[in-house]
């Protein structure tokens, strides 16, 4: 497996949501190692995180019924 291979966007997204696998999972370990050395993917990861936070904020803005 080449270190020059960038992980797919969906893989990054799953990882950022903590749904790719456990921290010991070889796929997760390899992805994190790649992120440490790849600014391009780190950039993408930041954008995905920002997007996810915006989505969450939008959901929180929904009116909550008060009793
Ligand atoms: Zn990369």
PDB file of the backbone (N, CA, C, O) and the ligand in Angstrom, with CONECT records:
HET     ZN  A 101       1
ATOM      1  N   UNK A   1       0.851  -1.210   0.000  1.00  0.00           N
ATOM      2  CA  UNK A   1       0.000   0.000   0.000  1.00  0.00           C
ATOM      3  C   UNK A   1       0.875   1.244   0.000  1.00  0.00           C
ATOM      4  O   UNK A   1       1.729   1.408   0.871  1.00  0.00           O
ATOM      5  N   UNK A   2       0.667   2.106  -0.961  1.00  0.00           N
ATOM      6  CA  UNK A   2       1.499   3.294  -1.092  1.00  0.00           C
ATOM      7  C   UNK A   2       1.037   4.406  -0.160  1.00  0.00           C
ATOM      8  O   UNK A   2      -0.163   4.589   0.047  1.00  0.00           O
ATOM      9  N   UNK A   3       1.983   5.142   0.401  1.00  0.00           N
ATOM     10  CA  UNK A   3       1.655   6.268   1.275  1.00  0.00           C
ATOM     11  C   UNK A   3       1.117   7.441   0.469  1.00  0.00           C
ATOM     12  O   UNK A   3       0.535   8.378   1.016  1.00  0.00           O
ATOM     13  N   UNK A   4       1.326   7.369  -0.857  1.00  0.00           N
ATOM     14  CA  UNK A   4       0.891   8.484  -1.696  1.00  0.00           C
ATOM     15  C   UNK A   4      -0.581   8.411  -2.054  1.00  0.00           C
ATOM     16  O   UNK A   4      -1.128   9.323  -2.675  1.00  0.00           O
ATOM     17  N   UNK A   5      -1.215   7.319  -1.657  1.00  0.00           N
ATOM     18  CA  UNK A   5      -2.640   7.171  -1.972  1.00  0.00           C
ATOM     19  C   UNK A   5      -3.474   7.931  -0.950  1.00  0.00           C
ATOM     20  O   UNK A   5      -3.418   7.650   0.247  1.00  0.00           O
ATOM     21  N   UNK A   6      -4.239   8.885  -1.429  1.00  0.00           N
ATOM     22  CA  UNK A   6      -5.103   9.649  -0.524  1.00  0.00           C
ATOM     23  C   UNK A   6      -6.356   8.832  -0.211  1.00  0.00           C
ATOM     24  O   UNK A   6      -6.914   8.188  -1.100  1.00  0.00           O
ATOM     25  N   UNK A   7      -6.796   8.853   1.035  1.00  0.00           N
ATOM     26  CA  UNK A   7      -8.028   8.137   1.381  1.00  0.00           C
ATOM     27  C   UNK A   7      -9.229   8.788   0.698  1.00  0.00           C
ATOM     28  O   UNK A   7      -9.240   9.994   0.455  1.00  0.00           O
ATOM     29  N   UNK A   8     -10.224   7.983   0.397  1.00  0.00           N
ATOM     30  CA  UNK A   8     -11.435   8.504  -0.243  1.00  0.00           C
ATOM     31  C   UNK A   8     -12.172   9.438   0.709  1.00  0.00           C
ATOM     32  O   UNK A   8     -12.078   9.298   1.928  1.00  0.00           O
ATOM     33  N   UNK A   9     -12.908  10.395   0.139  1.00  0.00           N
ATOM     34  CA  UNK A   9     -13.636  11.376   0.949  1.00  0.00           C
ATOM     35  C   UNK A   9     -14.578  10.725   1.940  1.00  0.00           C
ATOM     36  O   UNK A   9     -14.665  11.151   3.091  1.00  0.00           O
ATOM     37  N   UNK A  10     -15.281   9.698   1.504  1.00  0.00           N
ATOM     38  CA  UNK A  10     -16.245   9.049   2.403  1.00  0.00           C
ATOM     39  C   UNK A  10     -15.547   8.378   3.563  1.00  0.00           C
ATOM     40  O   UNK A  10     -16.093   8.269   4.661  1.00  0.00           O
ATOM     41  N   UNK A  11     -14.302   7.919   3.296  1.00  0.00           N
ATOM     42  CA  UNK A  11     -13.541   7.260   4.364  1.00  0.00           C
ATOM     43  C   UNK A  11     -13.142   8.293   5.421  1.00  0.00           C
ATOM     44  O   UNK A  11     -13.242   8.047   6.623  1.00  0.00           O
ATOM     45  N   UNK A  12     -12.684   9.457   4.939  1.00  0.00           N
ATOM     46  CA  UNK A  12     -12.336  10.560   5.843  1.00  0.00           C
ATOM     47  C   UNK A  12     -13.539  10.948   6.692  1.00  0.00           C
ATOM     48  O   UNK A  12     -13.440  11.131   7.905  1.00  0.00           O
ATOM     49  N   UNK A  13     -14.685  11.067   6.011  1.00  0.00           N
ATOM     50  CA  UNK A  13     -15.899  11.495   6.689  1.00  0.00           C
ATOM     51  C   UNK A  13     -16.290  10.503   7.790  1.00  0.00           C
ATOM     52  O   UNK A  13     -16.599  10.899   8.915  1.00  0.00           O
ATOM     53  N   UNK A  14     -16.271   9.214   7.450  1.00  0.00           N
ATOM     54  CA  UNK A  14     -16.611   8.186   8.436  1.00  0.00           C
ATOM     55  C   UNK A  14     -15.649   8.246   9.619  1.00  0.00           C
ATOM     56  O   UNK A  14     -16.048   8.122  10.776  1.00  0.00           O
ATOM     57  N   UNK A  15     -14.367   8.442   9.294  1.00  0.00           N
ATOM     58  CA  UNK A  15     -13.359   8.495  10.346  1.00  0.00           C
ATOM     59  C   UNK A  15     -13.618   9.666  11.283  1.00  0.00           C
ATOM     60  O   UNK A  15     -13.529   9.527  12.503  1.00  0.00           O
ATOM     61  N   UNK A  16     -13.942  10.838  10.698  1.00  0.00           N
ATOM     62  CA  UNK A  16     -14.171  12.032  11.507  1.00  0.00           C
ATOM     63  C   UNK A  16     -15.413  11.881  12.371  1.00  0.00           C
ATOM     64  O   UNK A  16     -15.517  12.488  13.437  1.00  0.00           O
ATOM     65  N   UNK A  17     -16.349  11.072  11.905  1.00  0.00           N
ATOM     66  CA  UNK A  17     -17.557  10.826  12.695  1.00  0.00           C
ATOM     67  C   UNK A  17     -17.328   9.692  13.689  1.00  0.00           C
ATOM     68  O   UNK A  17     -18.212   9.351  14.475  1.00  0.00           O
ATOM     69  N   UNK A  18     -16.123   9.110  13.642  1.00  0.00           N
ATOM     70  CA  UNK A  18     -15.805   8.025  14.552  1.00  0.00           C
ATOM     71  C   UNK A  18     -16.500   6.729  14.197  1.00  0.00           C
ATOM     72  O   UNK A  18     -16.706   5.870  15.054  1.00  0.00           O
ATOM     73  N   UNK A  19     -16.867   6.587  12.913  1.00  0.00           N
ATOM     74  CA  UNK A  19     -17.618   5.403  12.508  1.00  0.00           C
ATOM     75  C   UNK A  19     -16.820   4.481  11.596  1.00  0.00           C
ATOM     76  O   UNK A  19     -17.341   3.479  11.107  1.00  0.00           O
ATOM     77  N   UNK A  20     -15.563   4.819  11.371  1.00  0.00           N
ATOM     78  CA  UNK A  20     -14.760   3.981  10.469  1.00  0.00           C
ATOM     79  C   UNK A  20     -14.327   2.705  11.188  1.00  0.00           C
ATOM     80  O   UNK A  20     -14.231   1.639  10.580  1.00  0.00           O
ATOM     81  N   UNK A  21     -14.068   2.827  12.484  1.00  0.00           N
ATOM     82  CA  UNK A  21     -13.664   1.654  13.256  1.00  0.00           C
ATOM     83  C   UNK A  21     -13.000   2.086  14.543  1.00  0.00           C
ATOM     84  O   UNK A  21     -12.885   3.278  14.826  1.00  0.00           O
ATOM     85  N   UNK A  22     -12.564   1.115  15.317  1.00  0.00           N
ATOM     86  CA  UNK A  22     -11.895   1.419  16.578  1.00  0.00           C
ATOM     87  C   UNK A  22     -10.509   2.008  16.288  1.00  0.00           C
ATOM     88  O   UNK A  22      -9.960   1.791  15.208  1.00  0.00           O
ATOM     89  N   UNK A  23      -9.936   2.763  17.259  1.00  0.00           N
ATOM     90  CA  UNK A  23      -8.617   3.380  17.058  1.00  0.00           C
ATOM     91  C   UNK A  23      -7.524   2.363  16.746  1.00  0.00           C
ATOM     92  O   UNK A  23      -6.496   2.716  16.169  1.00  0.00           O
ATOM     93  N   UNK A  24      -7.738   1.108  17.123  1.00  0.00           N
ATOM     94  CA  UNK A  24      -6.719   0.074  16.878  1.00  0.00           C
ATOM     95  C   UNK A  24      -6.870  -0.534  15.488  1.00  0.00           C
ATOM     96  O   UNK A  24      -5.992  -1.260  15.024  1.00  0.00           O
ATOM     97  N   UNK A  25      -7.980  -0.236  14.829  1.00  0.00           N
ATOM     98  CA  UNK A  25      -8.241  -0.810  13.507  1.00  0.00           C
ATOM     99  C   UNK A  25      -7.158  -0.357  12.521  1.00  0.00           C
ATOM    100  O   UNK A  25      -6.870   0.836  12.429  1.00  0.00           O
ATOM    101  N   UNK A  26      -6.558  -1.297  11.784  1.00  0.00           N
ATOM    102  CA  UNK A  26      -5.465  -0.957  10.855  1.00  0.00           C
ATOM    103  C   UNK A  26      -5.874   0.111   9.847  1.00  0.00           C
ATOM    104  O   UNK A  26      -5.054   0.943   9.458  1.00  0.00           O
ATOM    105  N   UNK A  27      -7.126   0.094   9.426  1.00  0.00           N
ATOM    106  CA  UNK A  27      -7.597   1.096   8.456  1.00  0.00           C
ATOM    107  C   UNK A  27      -7.549   2.487   9.085  1.00  0.00           C
ATOM    108  O   UNK A  27      -7.143   3.456   8.444  1.00  0.00           O
ATOM    109  N   UNK A  28      -7.975   2.571  10.361  1.00  0.00           N
ATOM    110  CA  UNK A  28      -7.986   3.856  11.073  1.00  0.00           C
ATOM    111  C   UNK A  28      -6.557   4.324  11.328  1.00  0.00           C
ATOM    112  O   UNK A  28      -6.234   5.497  11.142  1.00  0.00           O
ATOM    113  N   UNK A  29      -5.703   3.389  11.757  1.00  0.00           N
ATOM    114  CA  UNK A  29      -4.302   3.729  12.043  1.00  0.00           C
ATOM    115  C   UNK A  29      -3.637   4.278  10.788  1.00  0.00           C
ATOM    116  O   UNK A  29      -2.927   5.283  10.841  1.00  0.00           O
ATOM    117  N   UNK A  30      -3.870   3.611   9.654  1.00  0.00           N
ATOM    118  CA  UNK A  30      -3.232   4.040   8.407  1.00  0.00           C
ATOM    119  C   UNK A  30      -3.755   5.411   7.989  1.00  0.00           C
ATOM    120  O   UNK A  30      -2.995   6.250   7.505  1.00  0.00           O
ATOM    121  N   UNK A  31      -5.046   5.633   8.175  1.00  0.00           N
ATOM    122  CA  UNK A  31      -5.650   6.912   7.805  1.00  0.00           C
ATOM    123  C   UNK A  31      -5.069   8.030   8.659  1.00  0.00           C
ATOM    124  O   UNK A  31      -4.742   9.101   8.146  1.00  0.00           O
ATOM    125  N   UNK A  32      -4.936   7.784   9.972  1.00  0.00           N
ATOM    126  CA  UNK A  32      -4.404   8.818  10.862  1.00  0.00           C
ATOM    127  C   UNK A  32      -2.952   9.111  10.530  1.00  0.00           C
ATOM    128  O   UNK A  32      -2.518  10.262  10.570  1.00  0.00           O
ATOM    129  N   UNK A  33      -2.196   8.059  10.199  1.00  0.00           N
ATOM    130  CA  UNK A  33      -0.796   8.268   9.820  1.00  0.00           C
ATOM    131  C   UNK A  33      -0.716   9.098   8.550  1.00  0.00           C
ATOM    132  O   UNK A  33       0.157   9.957   8.418  1.00  0.00           O
ATOM    133  N   UNK A  34      -1.615   8.846   7.626  1.00  0.00           N
ATOM    134  CA  UNK A  34      -1.636   9.608   6.380  1.00  0.00           C
ATOM    135  C   UNK A  34      -1.961  11.074   6.661  1.00  0.00           C
ATOM    136  O   UNK A  34      -1.335  11.976   6.103  1.00  0.00           O
ATOM    137  N   UNK A  35      -2.952  11.303   7.537  1.00  0.00           N
ATOM    138  CA  UNK A  35      -3.361  12.671   7.868  1.00  0.00           C
ATOM    139  C   UNK A  35      -2.213  13.459   8.489  1.00  0.00           C
ATOM    140  O   UNK A  35      -2.081  14.663   8.266  1.00  0.00           O
ATOM    141  N   UNK A  36      -1.376  12.760   9.279  1.00  0.00           N
ATOM    142  CA  UNK A  36      -0.249  13.428   9.943  1.00  0.00           C
ATOM    143  C   UNK A  36       0.739  13.984   8.919  1.00  0.00           C
ATOM    144  O   UNK A  36       1.402  14.993   9.161  1.00  0.00           O
ATOM    145  N   UNK A  37       0.827  13.310   7.770  1.00  0.00           N
ATOM    146  CA  UNK A  37       1.841  13.718   6.793  1.00  0.00           C
ATOM    147  C   UNK A  37       1.287  14.338   5.533  1.00  0.00           C
ATOM    148  O   UNK A  37       2.044  14.677   4.624  1.00  0.00           O
ATOM    149  N   UNK A  38      -0.043  14.493   5.462  1.00  0.00           N
ATOM    150  CA  UNK A  38      -0.643  14.992   4.226  1.00  0.00           C
ATOM    151  C   UNK A  38      -1.503  16.214   4.500  1.00  0.00           C
ATOM    152  O   UNK A  38      -2.602  16.099   5.043  1.00  0.00           O
ATOM    153  N   UNK A  39      -0.998  17.392   4.120  1.00  0.00           N
ATOM    154  CA  UNK A  39      -1.728  18.629   4.382  1.00  0.00           C
ATOM    155  C   UNK A  39      -2.999  18.710   3.563  1.00  0.00           C
ATOM    156  O   UNK A  39      -3.988  19.310   3.984  1.00  0.00           O
ATOM    157  N   UNK A  40      -2.965  18.107   2.399  1.00  0.00           N
ATOM    158  CA  UNK A  40      -4.127  18.159   1.521  1.00  0.00           C
ATOM    159  C   UNK A  40      -5.318  17.467   2.183  1.00  0.00           C
ATOM    160  O   UNK A  40      -6.429  17.997   2.191  1.00  0.00           O
ATOM    161  N   UNK A  41      -5.074  16.277   2.739  1.00  0.00           N
ATOM    162  CA  UNK A  41      -6.151  15.527   3.368  1.00  0.00           C
ATOM    163  C   UNK A  41      -6.531  16.155   4.705  1.00  0.00           C
ATOM    164  O   UNK A  41      -7.691  16.105   5.113  1.00  0.00           O
ATOM    165  N   UNK A  42      -5.546  16.747   5.387  1.00  0.00           N
ATOM    166  CA  UNK A  42      -5.826  17.427   6.649  1.00  0.00           C
ATOM    167  C   UNK A  42      -6.766  18.598   6.385  1.00  0.00           C
ATOM    168  O   UNK A  42      -7.697  18.850   7.151  1.00  0.00           O
ATOM    169  N   UNK A  43      -6.507  19.311   5.288  1.00  0.00           N
ATOM    170  CA  UNK A  43      -7.350  20.421   4.862  1.00  0.00           C
ATOM    171  C   UNK A  43      -8.770  19.950   4.612  1.00  0.00           C
ATOM    172  O   UNK A  43      -9.744  20.561   5.052  1.00  0.00           O
ATOM    173  N   UNK A  44      -8.852  18.846   3.894  1.00  0.00           N
ATOM    174  CA  UNK A  44     -10.161  18.281   3.567  1.00  0.00           C
ATOM    175  C   UNK A  44     -10.880  17.857   4.842  1.00  0.00           C
ATOM    176  O   UNK A  44     -12.085  18.059   4.985  1.00  0.00           O
ATOM    177  N   UNK A  45     -10.128  17.270   5.762  1.00  0.00           N
ATOM    178  CA  UNK A  45     -10.716  16.812   7.025  1.00  0.00           C
ATOM    179  C   UNK A  45     -11.276  18.002   7.799  1.00  0.00           C
ATOM    180  O   UNK A  45     -12.338  17.905   8.413  1.00  0.00           O
ATOM    181  N   UNK A  46     -10.553  19.133   7.767  1.00  0.00           N
ATOM    182  CA  UNK A  46     -11.015  20.326   8.474  1.00  0.00           C
ATOM    183  C   UNK A  46     -12.317  20.831   7.873  1.00  0.00           C
ATOM    184  O   UNK A  46     -13.230  21.237   8.591  1.00  0.00           O
ATOM    185  N   UNK A  47     -12.393  20.800   6.533  1.00  0.00           N
ATOM    186  CA  UNK A  47     -13.608  21.267   5.856  1.00  0.00           C
ATOM    187  C   UNK A  47     -14.779  20.381   6.219  1.00  0.00           C
ATOM    188  O   UNK A  47     -15.881  20.870   6.472  1.00  0.00           O
ATOM    189  N   UNK A  48     -14.545  19.070   6.247  1.00  0.00           N
ATOM    190  CA  UNK A  48     -15.615  18.125   6.589  1.00  0.00           C
ATOM    191  C   UNK A  48     -16.079  18.373   8.019  1.00  0.00           C
ATOM    192  O   UNK A  48     -17.277  18.348   8.302  1.00  0.00           O
ATOM    193  N   UNK A  49     -15.115  18.614   8.931  1.00  0.00           N
ATOM    194  CA  UNK A  49     -15.458  18.865  10.329  1.00  0.00           C
ATOM    195  C   UNK A  49     -16.283  20.142  10.455  1.00  0.00           C
ATOM    196  O   UNK A  49     -17.274  20.178  11.184  1.00  0.00           O
ATOM    197  N   UNK A  50     -15.864  21.201   9.736  1.00  0.00           N
ATOM    198  CA  UNK A  50     -16.599  22.468   9.784  1.00  0.00           C
ATOM    199  C   UNK A  50     -18.016  22.266   9.285  1.00  0.00           C
ATOM    200  O   UNK A  50     -18.969  22.781   9.868  1.00  0.00           O
ATOM    201  N   UNK A  51     -18.150  21.509   8.196  1.00  0.00           N
ATOM    202  CA  UNK A  51     -19.459  21.247   7.618  1.00  0.00           C
ATOM    203  C   UNK A  51     -20.336  20.490   8.613  1.00  0.00           C
ATOM    204  O   UNK A  51     -21.511  20.811   8.786  1.00  0.00           O
ATOM    205  N   UNK A  52     -19.754  19.483   9.264  1.00  0.00           N
ATOM    206  CA  UNK A  52     -20.509  18.674  10.227  1.00  0.00           C
ATOM    207  C   UNK A  52     -20.964  19.535  11.394  1.00  0.00           C
ATOM    208  O   UNK A  52     -22.074  19.370  11.899  1.00  0.00           O
ATOM    209  N   UNK A  53     -20.087  20.472  11.830  1.00  0.00           N
ATOM    210  CA  UNK A  53     -20.447  21.339  12.948  1.00  0.00           C
ATOM    211  C   UNK A  53     -21.563  22.289  12.546  1.00  0.00           C
ATOM    212  O   UNK A  53     -22.462  22.566  13.340  1.00  0.00           O
ATOM    213  N   UNK A  54     -21.510  22.792  11.307  1.00  0.00           N
ATOM    214  CA  UNK A  54     -22.551  23.685  10.811  1.00  0.00           C
ATOM    215  C   UNK A  54     -23.882  22.952  10.755  1.00  0.00           C
ATOM    216  O   UNK A  54     -24.926  23.508  11.097  1.00  0.00           O
ATOM    217  N   UNK A  55     -23.834  21.691  10.315  1.00  0.00           N
ATOM    218  CA  UNK A  55     -25.043  20.881  10.248  1.00  0.00           C
ATOM    219  C   UNK A  55     -25.642  20.692  11.637  1.00  0.00           C
ATOM    220  O   UNK A  55     -26.852  20.796  11.837  1.00  0.00           O
ATOM    221  N   UNK A  56     -24.749  20.409  12.594  1.00  0.00           N
ATOM    222  CA  UNK A  56     -25.205  20.174  13.966  1.00  0.00           C
ATOM    223  C   UNK A  56     -25.815  21.458  14.533  1.00  0.00           C
ATOM    224  O   UNK A  56     -26.853  21.428  15.193  1.00  0.00           O
ATOM    225  N   UNK A  57     -25.144  22.600  14.261  1.00  0.00           N
ATOM    226  CA  UNK A  57     -25.637  23.881  14.755  1.00  0.00           C
ATOM    227  C   UNK A  57     -27.014  24.165  14.174  1.00  0.00           C
ATOM    228  O   UNK A  57     -27.892  24.689  14.859  1.00  0.00           O
ATOM    229  N   UNK A  58     -27.195  23.814  12.904  1.00  0.00           N
ATOM    230  CA  UNK A  58     -28.485  24.039  12.255  1.00  0.00           C
ATOM    231  C   UNK A  58     -29.562  23.195  12.929  1.00  0.00           C
ATOM    232  O   UNK A  58     -30.697  23.638  13.105  1.00  0.00           O
ATOM    233  N   UNK A  59     -29.194  21.990  13.297  1.00  0.00           N
ATOM    234  CA  UNK A  59     -30.157  21.096  13.957  1.00  0.00           C
ATOM    235  C   UNK A  59     -30.512  21.624  15.342  1.00  0.00           C
ATOM    236  O   UNK A  59     -31.664  21.548  15.770  1.00  0.00           O
ATOM    237  N   UNK A  60     -29.489  22.171  16.052  1.00  0.00           N
ATOM    238  CA  UNK A  60     -29.724  22.683  17.397  1.00  0.00           C
ATOM    239  C   UNK A  60     -30.636  23.908  17.339  1.00  0.00           C
ATOM    240  O   UNK A  60     -31.382  24.187  18.278  1.00  0.00           O
ATOM    241  N   UNK A  61     -30.563  24.657  16.187  1.00  0.00           N
ATOM    242  CA  UNK A  61     -31.385  25.843  16.040  1.00  0.00           C
ATOM    243  C   UNK A  61     -32.864  25.527  15.910  1.00  0.00           C
ATOM    244  O   UNK A  61     -33.704  26.416  16.050  1.00  0.00           O
ATOM    245  N   UNK A  62     -33.189  24.266  15.642  1.00  0.00           N
ATOM    246  CA  UNK A  62     -34.595  23.877  15.550  1.00  0.00           C
ATOM    247  C   UNK A  62     -35.296  24.202  16.875  1.00  0.00           C
ATOM    248  O   UNK A  62     -34.752  23.946  17.949  1.00  0.00           O
ATOM    249  N   UNK A  63     -36.495  24.761  16.790  1.00  0.00           N
ATOM    250  CA  UNK A  63     -37.211  25.070  18.039  1.00  0.00           C
ATOM    251  C   UNK A  63     -37.464  23.808  18.856  1.00  0.00           C
ATOM    252  O   UNK A  63     -37.937  22.794  18.343  1.00  0.00           O
ATOM    253  N   UNK A  64     -37.137  23.900  20.132  1.00  0.00           N
ATOM    254  CA  UNK A  64     -37.336  22.762  21.020  1.00  0.00           C
ATOM    255  C   UNK A  64     -38.597  23.000  21.835  1.00  0.00           C
ATOM    256  O   UNK A  64     -38.728  24.044  22.475  1.00  0.00           O
ATOM    257  N   UNK A  65     -39.513  22.065  21.822  1.00  0.00           N
ATOM    258  CA  UNK A  65     -40.750  22.255  22.614  1.00  0.00           C
ATOM    259  C   UNK A  65     -40.435  22.372  24.100  1.00  0.00           C
ATOM    260  O   UNK A  65     -39.713  21.550  24.664  1.00  0.00           O
ATOM    261  N   UNK A  66     -40.992  23.413  24.724  1.00  0.00           N
ATOM    262  CA  UNK A  66     -40.748  23.639  26.151  1.00  0.00           C
ATOM    263  C   UNK A  66     -41.984  23.252  26.949  1.00  0.00           C
ATOM    264  O   UNK A  66     -43.104  23.620  26.594  1.00  0.00           O
ATOM    265  N   UNK A  67     -41.778  22.528  27.996  1.00  0.00           N
ATOM    266  CA  UNK A  67     -42.925  22.115  28.832  1.00  0.00           C
ATOM    267  C   UNK A  67     -43.040  23.015  30.035  1.00  0.00           C
ATOM    268  O   UNK A  67     -43.938  22.834  30.858  1.00  0.00           O
TER     269      UNK A  67
HETATM  270 ZN    ZN A 101      -3.620  12.683   1.392  1.00  0.00          ZN
END
